Amino acid sequence: MQEFDGSAWVGLVPFRMAGVMKRPLPDLPGFSEFPELNLRTYVEVGGKPGVWFFSLDAASWPVVFGGRNFYGLPYFSAKMRQERVDGWWDYSSRRRSGFARFSAWYPSIGDVFFAEQGTFEHWAAERYCLYSGGAGRGLSRVEVHHAPWPLQRAEVEIEACELLQAAGIEPTGDAPVCHFSRGVDVISFGVEKLRV
């Protein structure tokens, strides 16, 4: 099968995070479940593919604080909403500072499938680490573990999307490639400083 060449792809990924906590501690209200929206690209360091975040918007002050200060990730506090209406997801986000907005409707379509190696879906979804860095921090990696993502095709109607411009990225105008997942359990490990 032909390998997918994914150079220069940017992804905008809305999530509903749930069960977020350092175990064995119990879930905490306002910390363990919240919407998150990330703007990402796909990178490889030392032969290990991962995700690089341009921004992560979250409706949880503790997660924003911890993500910025302990992981070096570009988190932003946002007012967010995610509701299911007549088979569609209604998702919106507005940053509390800077006012970058995102608003979209999307349904899942068709049967659940798992990505086959060599496809775009496998290239985009099956990544098991994230990278971060910033002034004075150097490059870091956080390993994650999860089962393969159960995917479905999806459509999207975007009403507002200001996150790319806020990150200094000019939209191409191409039609978005959209998928939906009901989610998986993810375990993240500690921050590893890299020497490159």
N, C-alpha and C positions, 0 to 999 in steps of 0.2 A: 504494500500500500504506500502511496506517495505521502511523505511527511509534510505536514503543514508548515509553511514558512510564516511565522507570525510577527515579523519585524514591524515595529511601529504601531502596534495595536494599543488602544486605550479602552478600558472598560469602566462602566458606571454600574455599580452593584448595590441595589437596595437589599437590606437584610432585616430580619427580626431576630435579634440576639436573645437567647433565653438560657438560663442556667449558668450564667457567667459568674464564676467564683473560684477562688483558690480552694481546692478540696483538701481536707474533708469539711471545710466550713460550710454552713448552710447558705442558701440563697438569701439575698437581702433586697427589700423593696427599693426601687430606684437605682439599683446597681446591677442586679442579675438579669433583668429583662428590659429591653429598650430597642427602638429602631436605630439602625445604623445605615449610613450611605457612604460608600467609598468610591473614590476615583482612582483608578489604578492603571499601571502598565505592567508588562511582563518582561522579566529580566532573567539573566543567567550570570552567576558569579562562580568562577572556578568549576564550571561544568554543572552546577546545581541550579535548575530553574526555580524561580520564585516570583513573588509579587512585590512591586514597589508602589507605594501609595503616594499620590499627589495630595490627597486630602481624605480625611475620615470625619464625617459629620455624625454626631451621636446625641441622643436625648438623655444623656446621663452625665452629670457633672463629675462624679468620681471617676468614670471611665475616661472622660476627656483629660482630667488632671493626671491620672495614672498613665494613660497612653502617651501623653506628651513628656512627662517627667521621668518615667521609668523605662519606656520603650523607644523614646525619641521619635514618635510617630506624629504626623501633622493633624492632630485631632482638633475639631471645632465643635463648640456647643451649639446645638440647633433645636429649634422647636419643630417637632416632627409628628406625623400622623400616618398610620397604616390601618386601613379598614378593608374588609371584603364586602363588596356590594354587587349583588346579582351575578356572581361568578367572576367578577373583575376585582383586582386589587387597586385601591385608591391610595397612592403613596405621595406624601408631600414633605418637604423639608425647607426650612428657612433659617439660615445662620443668625445667631443672636448678635454677632458683630460682623460687619461687612455685607450682610443681607443677601448673600448668594442663595438663590432659590432653585428648587427642583420640584416638579409636580408632574405626575404621570399616572395613567391607568394601564393595567396590563392583565390579561387573562392567560392561564396556561391552556395549551391546546394539545390534544392527542395523548398517546400512551407514554408512560414513564420508560426511559431508556438509560443505559449506561454508556458513556463515551468509549468508542473504540480507539485504540492507539493509532496515531497518525492523522486523526481528524482534528478540526478546529476545536470541537467541544473538549476533547481530551487535553489538547494543548492549553486551553484557557482554564479548565476547571481542575485538573489534577496537578496541583502545585502544592508542595508540602513544606514551604517555608516562606517567610516574608523578610524583606530587607529594609533597613532604615539607616538614616545617617543625617548629619547636620553639622553646623559649624561647631567645631571643637569636640564632636562626639565620635568621629570616624564612622566606618561602615560596620553595621551589626546585622546579625541574622537571628531570627526566631524560628525554630523548627516547629511544625505542627503535624498532628496525626489525625486522620479521619478516614472513614470508609469512602469509596467512590461516590460522587454526587449522583443521586437519582434525578435525572433531567427530564424536562418536557419542553417542547417547542412553545414559543409564546409570541404574542404580538404586543406592541406598545403604542400608546398615544401620549406623546409628550406635550404637556401644556407650557412648561417653563423649564429651562435648563441653563443656569448661569454658572455652574460649577467648573466647566472647562475654561471659560474666560477668566474666572477667578484664579485659576491655576496657571494662567498664561498660555493656554492651549487654544488654538483657533479651530473650531469645528470644520470638518470637511464637507458637510452636507450630505454624506453618504447615508443611506438607510441603515438604521441600527440593526445589528444581529442580536436577537433576544431569546433568552432561555429562562426557564423557571425551575426552581427546585424546592421541594418541601423541606429540605435541610438535612443535615447530618450532625452528629455529635463531634465536636472538635476539641482536641487536647493541645494546648500550647505549652512549650517548654521555656526555659530561661533565655535571656539575651546572651548571645555569643558575639564577642568582639572579633572582627576579622582583620587580618593583615593582608592587604592587597597592594 
